[in-house]
Amino acid sequence: MNKYTKSIVASGHPLVSEAAASVLKEGGNAFDAVVAAGFVSSAVEPALNSLGGGGLLLGHSAAKGQNLFFDFFVDTPGLGLKQAVPEPHFFPVTVQFSGSAQDFNVGLGSVAVPGTLKGLLHIHKRLGFMDLGEVLAPAIQFAKSHLLNKQQAYFLKLLAPIMTLLPEGQLIYEPGGSYRKEGDLLHNNDLSIFLNELAEEGGESFYRGEIAKKISAEMEDQAGLLTREDLAAYQVQERPPMSATFRDYQFFTAPEPSMGGALIALSLSLQSLAGIPEYDFGSREYLLHTNALMQEVEKLRKSGFSTAADLNAFLGNPEPGSKATANIRRFSRGTTHISIADTKGNCAAMTCSNGEGAGYFAPGTGIMLNNMMGEDDLHPEGFHSSPPGQRVGSMMSPSLLMKNDTVELVIGSGGSKRIRTAISQVLCQVIDFKRPLQDAVDAPRLHWDGEMLQIEPGFPAESVAPLKNLVDVNEWKAKGVYFGGVHAVIPGKEGAADERRGGKVLEVIS
């Protein structure tokens, strides 16, 4: 018996949402749909996602009555290396953003053990209903050819030095010497062929077969760290999700080694300790409170806070909890997300990332591998300092908000270090200020970056002015992808997709 009259999909690309919706129309469940969406995303959001990256999924299975967490993020490479690589193929590439430049580390030495391909296949096998070939069909079509939209053309333009680092990338993104732009057809024939074959052999070649052998050989020849042993040993991890209380709801999110989930839970817990707000959204008090909250969370993060155990210890000790709450009151990169809820009550929140990409493609697949070993925020102890075979931490935080064992909200975001502030600000608007979901997603955001308060336009000038007496404030001229891309669904009711990332909501009426 159906629980809701409609299924809802929210993602960062119209074709991703359309693929998920088509699978739902054909009788697939939320997990079939999120897997189809993940494969399509790798084809149509190539600057954000790849089967050579990593991801996390938090789902609710109506049949099992359980919340299920799947970790298919990347592992550190280097298992079975014949000899140490003293100088890995690892170097910075400068990407020119609006008003500033940023260096990203790429090359074969920046590649971590990829998990997205294995993760999507694992989720489909565990919870999917439809035939894998049917789930892959939209991705096969769009990999072969699709029109490049404005948002993705912008991302590709930013990452042009990485996308065209090697001949394989030049063939896809700069054929004939002309870099792909909005309205151009994007063709990745190798990816389309790979996906066709995937339906038959289930990814065995990529992790244990001929493709793995070729990747390993090229890595060995060109000072990379990824080995055949790394690929063969990689496993998707299933763990209980982390949970925290927020008002009269239960918030479920990514557990360790993800760092983002614990920090969002900390922020929401501090909000609960501070009580129901007695001011309006966007007011002077709102901005002062939110700024102080972000600073307090950042201070605790720098002191080592990152796990569920840290949260429990913090909340169990009245003194630091009260002190943090008093502090708040006194001041009164390439990632994409998909949220889906089907008519039976199944829900899926999945966040995937390829970093900025390493520039290196798995031979013959059209799949650019990640550069997670070159992401400084994922390696606080220094690049290449961790032993091989360890799951890398992440800020990604696919999440569910529940009440009385019912999912009330499916939510997640891209945006690296801004993920936690984007999700927590949207959640608080919906719960504390009773704002419609799309209004909450569209609303301007602010983010404390450790030195300066970054703030989007849209807040009243009289509300922003007091902040300038407390901290350095950078007022943006327009909303931007820097502030994340929140895509969320209230099961059976509505969805919201973030315009910052070119998002799209689709509903399927049963």
Helices and strands as residue ranges (DSSP letters): E 6-11, H 14-25, H 30-44, E 54-61, E 66-72, E 91-97, E 100-106, G 108-110, H 116-127, H 132-144, E 146-147, H 150-158, H 160-163, H 167-173, G 175-177, E 185-186, H 189-201, H 204-207, H 210-221, H 228-233, E 237-239, E 242-246, E 249-253, H 260-274, H 284-302, H 308-315, H 318-330, E 335-341, E 347-353, E 361-362, E 367-368, G 372-374, G 376-378, E 399-403, E 406-414, G 416-418, H 419-432, H 437-442, E 446-448, E 453-455, H 461-464, G 465-469, E 473-475, G 481-483, E 485-490, E 494-496, G 499-501, E 504-509
